[in-house]
Amino acid sequence: MRLDPLSIPYRIAENSARIGGAIVVAGIAGSGGSGGNMLQGAAIFLGIAAIGVALVAGWEIAYHRRFRYELTADTFDIESGVFSRRDREIPYRRIQNVDIRQNVVQRLLGIAEVRLETAGGGQTEAQLSYVNREEAGRLQEEVGRHKRADEPDAGEEADDHSAETLYSITPRELGILGIVSMDLRLVPLVLVALSVFGPAAITSVLPEIDQWFLIGPLVGFGSIVGLAILSGIISMLQYYDFQLGTHGDEYRYERGLLQRYSGSIPVEKVQTLSIRENVLARWLGYASLTIETAGYAPGQGSGARSQSAIPIAERDRVVELARSIESFGEVTFERPPKRARERYAVRYLLVALVIIAGTYAVTFHPDVSGPWYFSAVILLIVPVAAHYKWRHRGYHLGEDYALTRNGFWSRRITIVPTYRVQTVLSSRTIFQRRRRLASVIVDTAGSSSLMGTDAVAADIDAEQADRLREAVADRLQVAIGQRDSS
């Protein structure tokens, strides 16, 4: 089988745009050396552009003719390469995810990109650019069917195509997602840029206004609001018409308006679940659910991050769906000892003193004056911040699951089935040892371990940390024995 014929003109246009910059530079260079003759320069530019497009077209036609794929009984076979041939046989059991992607133009043309992700490798193993949209769906379905057939003791379940919709985002939820997803991480960069370039820009645009220092804060506030609104709109476009459902032994999802995604999450690859709530979402009673899967690497491929099971929904609904994926029971979190709160207070106090000292040091500049001591009001925030950091930490150990909770501004509750645990370890920094505290890290095969964001029971009593580590390790061995005997 070959790629869709419409992939030829689309790839020609796509790759011609990529080399367009080089063509423009070459054309300008040719025009500059033409002695000022505009017609001759334009002819040179058009000639270079025509040659470039012709080369791209020839390459893409050859690429299309030389690219073939086939689904055999055991493998997904791909033959590709124009000058250097490459033949690949990808066993179905190694294929972890089949992603389908479409941008607006591709949707108008009825074509789609198919990406095959394999277990243990974060990068895309194979990429079909591009096939008919119906063919992309057929490939996704056939790969899933072959994977189920390859499973031991699959029996009649290999032909089970039962599908059930678990979650569909509503317009109201999409609007709330836009509100709670406003990303302010670029605010410090914007403020620094405005402080450096803002005064000169304002005085050059409005030279007759003496109170430009009043305009500066307005520009800064407007920039912050604009960034927040833009990030919220981007989130709404990404998760437009989000749907999650079950399909055999996989979770299937679709999302996106301008860029449409369709992918699968194998049930057996689910490592951990994370319920996430920032302050605004928690105040509104909403949360999100993400699924960490094994084999993905951060920053690579379409599965290079945790998959959203629910981008936004009422918190009770999120917990209910999380329990439908991993049936953990009622949870009561055990907070760290109160001496951990004292540690947080000391840490924040040091930060506040540095800020106050920096504010005072600025007044030594001859052009700067003002009541620097007003910055000392930040000291009132220290005990409050320490208390809320302590209050939103904790852990719970059940018979089959370990749960951890961390974060105030963005709280994350991580659910780890004990049979998914890879390693469990305790660590104590020099500052924790002074207060007889320790942290227990529960590591899985998911991408969180690669990013350093594993489930962590942070700043608990040192002796309790040792008992917790041993209890998780013991339950891991019991879970392994039960799965081996079943």
Sequence and secondary structure as in RCSB ss.txt:
>XXXX:A:sequence
MRLDPLSIPYRIAENSARIGGAIVVAGIAGSGGSGGNMLQGAAIFLGIAAIGVALVAGWEIAYHRRFRYELTADT
FDIESGVFSRRDREIPYRRIQNVDIRQNVVQRLLGIAEVRLETAGGGQTEAQLSYVNREEAGRLQEEVGRHKRAD
EPDAGEEADDHSAETLYSITPRELGILGIVSMDLRLVPLVLVALSVFGPAAITSVLPEIDQWFLIGPLVGFGSIV
GLAILSGIISMLQYYDFQLGTHGDEYRYERGLLQRYSGSIPVEKVQTLSIRENVLARWLGYASLTIETAGYAPGQ
GSGARSQSAIPIAERDRVVELARSIESFGEVTFERPPKRARERYAVRYLLVALVIIAGTYAVTFHPDVSGPWYFS
AVILLIVPVAAHYKWRHRGYHLGEDYALTRNGFWSRRITIVPTYRVQTVLSSRTIFQRRRRLASVIVDTAGSSSL
MGTDAVAADIDAEQADRLREAVADRLQVAIGQRDSS
>XXXX:A:secstr
    TTHHHHHHHHHHHHTHHHHHHHHHHHHHTTTT HHHHHHHHHHHHHHHHHHHHHHHHHHHHH EEEE SSE
EEEEE SSS EEEEEEGGGEEEEEEEEEHHHHHHTEEEEEEEETT  SEEEEEEEEEHHHHHHHHHHHHHHHHHH
STT GGGGG   EEEEEE  HHHHHHHHHHT   TTHHHHHHHHHHHHHHHHHHHSTT S HHHHHHHHHHHHHH
HHHHHHHHHHHHHTTT EEEEETTEEEEEE SSEEEEEEEEGGGEEEEEEEEEHHHHHHTEEEEEEEEBT  TTS
STTSS EEEEEEEEHHHHHHHHHHHS       B   HHHHHHHHHHHHHHHHHHHHHHHHHTTSTT  S GGGG
GGGGGHHHHHHHHHHHT EEEE SSEEEEEE STEEEEEEEEGGGEEEEEEE  HHHHHTTEEEEEEEESBTHHH
HT  EEEEEEEHHHHHHHHHHHHHHHHHHHHHHHH 
